[in-house]
Amino acid sequence: MVEQFKFLFQDLKRWEIKSIEDCFYTIFEQGVWAVILYRLSRALYLINIPILKYFIKIIAFLIFKFSELFLGISLSPGTEIGPGLCISHTGVIVIHYKVKAGKNLELGHLVTIGERGSRYQGAPVIGDNVCIHTGAKVLGQIRIGNNVKIGANAVVIHDIPDNATAVGVPAKIVKVRNERSV
């Protein structure tokens, strides 16, 4: 539980605040609020006190639903996301509760990460330092490597290796950087 609050501080560092004006805009940024609500609901979700855990999970679920209704971000407390989460713009972002993501995940608006459908069970596993741009869909039981960029409106249904950039429908790898240039 405490780990989630440590993660929150690392999340907030992703918004570079260099002036009073930056601070003002950051306070009113819906993506920041979505991350704060996610970390709070995740911290509550992880509490495992025998009799209280069900009551606490209901509170976590209500926080999740508040974020979903008012911010347009469906980010379940069951979703595992490492530190450094950055939601650059809000607006209908949906992330399946079985998704696992590493540190420094960046999401644009209109992003969907989840299962492909009832016949294709399983959600993506996402590595560290991944940027998923506006409108992209990452679907199915696939692995997205470390240091990956997924272009706007791409539809990813296959694994993406480390250090790659993928674009298109369906997404194709257009660039693989060697590790020294990352």
C-alpha positions as CSV (number, residue, x, y, z in Angstrom):
1,M,0.0,0.0,0.0
2,V,2.7,2.5,1.0
3,E,4.5,1.6,-2.3
4,Q,1.6,3.2,-4.2
5,F,2.2,6.5,-2.5
6,K,5.9,6.3,-3.4
7,F,4.8,5.6,-7.0
8,L,2.5,8.6,-6.9
9,F,5.5,10.9,-6.2
10,Q,7.4,9.4,-9.1
11,D,4.2,9.8,-11.3
12,L,4.0,13.5,-10.3
13,K,7.6,14.1,-11.2
14,R,6.7,13.3,-14.9
15,W,5.0,16.6,-15.1
16,E,7.9,19.0,-15.2
17,I,7.0,21.9,-13.0
18,K,9.4,24.8,-13.5
19,S,7.3,27.8,-12.6
20,I,4.3,29.0,-10.7
21,E,2.3,28.9,-13.9
22,D,3.3,25.3,-14.6
23,C,2.2,24.4,-11.0
24,F,-1.2,26.1,-11.6
25,Y,-1.9,24.2,-14.8
26,T,-0.7,20.9,-13.3
27,I,-3.1,21.2,-10.4
28,F,-6.0,21.5,-12.9
29,E,-4.8,18.8,-15.3
30,Q,-7.3,16.0,-15.4
31,G,-4.6,13.5,-16.2
32,V,-2.9,14.3,-12.8
33,W,-6.2,13.8,-11.0
34,A,-6.8,10.5,-12.8
35,V,-3.3,9.3,-11.7
36,I,-3.9,10.4,-8.1
37,L,-7.3,8.7,-7.9
38,Y,-5.8,5.5,-9.5
39,R,-2.9,5.4,-6.9
40,L,-5.4,6.0,-4.0
41,S,-7.8,3.3,-5.2
42,R,-4.9,0.9,-5.9
43,A,-3.5,1.5,-2.4
44,L,-6.9,0.7,-0.9
45,Y,-7.3,-2.3,-3.1
46,L,-4.1,-3.8,-1.9
47,I,-5.1,-3.7,1.8
48,N,-5.6,-7.2,3.1
49,I,-7.0,-6.9,6.6
50,P,-9.3,-9.9,6.9
51,I,-12.7,-8.5,7.8
52,L,-12.2,-5.0,6.5
53,K,-10.7,-5.9,3.1
54,Y,-14.1,-6.2,1.3
55,F,-15.4,-2.9,2.7
56,I,-12.1,-1.2,1.7
57,K,-12.3,-2.7,-1.8
58,I,-15.8,-1.3,-2.2
59,I,-14.3,2.2,-1.4
60,A,-11.5,1.6,-4.0
61,F,-14.1,0.6,-6.6
62,L,-16.2,3.7,-5.9
63,I,-13.1,5.9,-6.4
64,F,-12.4,4.1,-9.6
65,K,-16.0,4.7,-10.8
66,F,-15.8,8.4,-9.8
67,S,-12.7,8.7,-12.0
68,E,-14.4,6.8,-14.8
69,L,-17.5,8.9,-14.8
70,F,-16.0,12.4,-14.2
71,L,-12.6,12.1,-15.9
72,G,-13.4,9.6,-18.7
73,I,-10.6,7.2,-17.6
74,S,-11.3,3.6,-16.8
75,L,-8.3,2.6,-14.8
76,S,-9.2,-0.2,-12.4
77,P,-7.5,-0.6,-9.0
78,G,-6.7,-4.2,-10.1
79,T,-4.5,-3.0,-12.9
80,E,-0.8,-3.2,-12.0
81,I,1.2,-0.2,-13.2
82,G,4.7,0.7,-12.0
83,P,5.9,4.2,-11.0
84,G,6.1,7.1,-13.4
85,L,2.5,6.8,-14.9
86,C,1.8,9.9,-17.1
87,I,-1.6,10.5,-18.6
88,S,-1.0,13.5,-20.9
89,H,-4.6,14.2,-21.8
90,T,-7.9,12.7,-20.6
91,G,-10.8,11.5,-22.6
92,V,-12.0,8.0,-22.8
93,I,-9.0,6.0,-21.8
94,V,-9.8,2.3,-21.0
95,I,-7.3,-0.1,-19.4
96,H,-8.4,-3.6,-18.6
97,Y,-8.0,-4.7,-15.0
98,K,-5.7,-7.6,-16.0
99,V,-3.1,-5.3,-17.7
100,K,0.4,-5.3,-16.2
101,A,2.7,-2.4,-17.0
102,G,6.2,-1.4,-15.9
103,K,7.6,2.0,-15.0
104,N,7.2,5.2,-17.0
105,L,4.1,4.4,-18.9
106,E,2.8,7.4,-20.9
107,L,-0.7,7.4,-22.3
108,G,-2.4,9.8,-24.7
109,H,-6.2,10.2,-24.9
110,L,-8.5,7.7,-26.5
111,V,-6.1,4.8,-25.7
112,T,-7.5,1.4,-25.1
113,I,-5.5,-1.5,-23.6
114,G,-7.2,-4.8,-23.0
115,E,-8.6,-8.0,-24.3
116,R,-9.4,-8.6,-28.0
117,G,-12.8,-10.1,-27.3
118,S,-14.5,-13.1,-25.7
119,R,-12.6,-15.6,-27.9
120,Y,-9.2,-14.1,-27.1
121,Q,-8.7,-14.2,-23.4
122,G,-5.8,-12.3,-21.8
123,A,-4.6,-8.7,-21.5
124,P,-1.2,-7.1,-22.6
125,V,1.9,-7.1,-20.5
126,I,3.7,-3.8,-21.0
127,G,7.4,-3.2,-20.3
128,D,9.2,-0.1,-19.0
129,N,9.4,3.3,-20.7
130,V,6.5,2.8,-23.1
131,C,4.7,5.6,-24.8
132,I,1.2,4.9,-26.3
133,H,0.0,7.8,-28.3
134,T,-3.5,9.2,-29.0
135,G,-6.1,6.7,-30.1
136,A,-3.9,3.6,-30.0
137,K,-5.3,0.2,-29.2
138,V,-3.2,-2.5,-27.6
139,L,-5.3,-5.7,-27.6
140,G,-4.9,-9.3,-26.5
141,Q,-2.5,-11.4,-24.6
142,I,0.6,-9.8,-26.0
143,R,3.9,-8.4,-24.7
144,I,5.1,-4.9,-25.4
145,G,8.8,-4.6,-24.7
146,N,10.8,-1.9,-23.0
147,N,11.5,1.5,-24.6
148,V,8.6,1.1,-27.1
149,K,6.7,3.9,-28.9
150,I,3.3,3.1,-30.3
151,G,2.0,5.7,-32.8
152,A,-1.3,7.5,-32.9
153,N,-4.3,5.3,-33.9
154,A,-2.2,2.2,-34.1
155,V,-3.9,-1.2,-33.4
156,V,-1.4,-3.5,-31.8
157,I,-2.4,-7.2,-31.7
158,H,1.1,-8.8,-31.8
159,D,4.1,-8.7,-29.6
160,I,6.4,-5.6,-30.0
161,P,10.1,-6.1,-29.1
162,D,12.3,-3.9,-27.0
163,N,13.4,-0.5,-28.4
164,A,10.8,-0.5,-31.3
165,T,8.4,2.0,-32.8
166,A,5.1,0.6,-34.1
167,V,2.5,2.3,-36.3
168,G,-0.5,1.5,-38.4
169,V,-3.6,-0.7,-38.5
170,P,-2.6,-3.4,-37.8
171,A,0.6,-2.1,-36.2
172,K,3.8,-2.8,-37.9
173,I,7.3,-2.2,-36.6
174,V,8.8,0.7,-38.5
175,K,12.0,1.2,-36.4
176,V,14.1,-0.7,-33.9
177,R,16.7,1.3,-32.1
178,N,19.8,-0.4,-30.8
179,E,20.2,-0.3,-27.1
180,R,23.0,2.2,-27.1
181,S,20.9,4.9,-28.8
182,V,18.0,4.7,-26.4
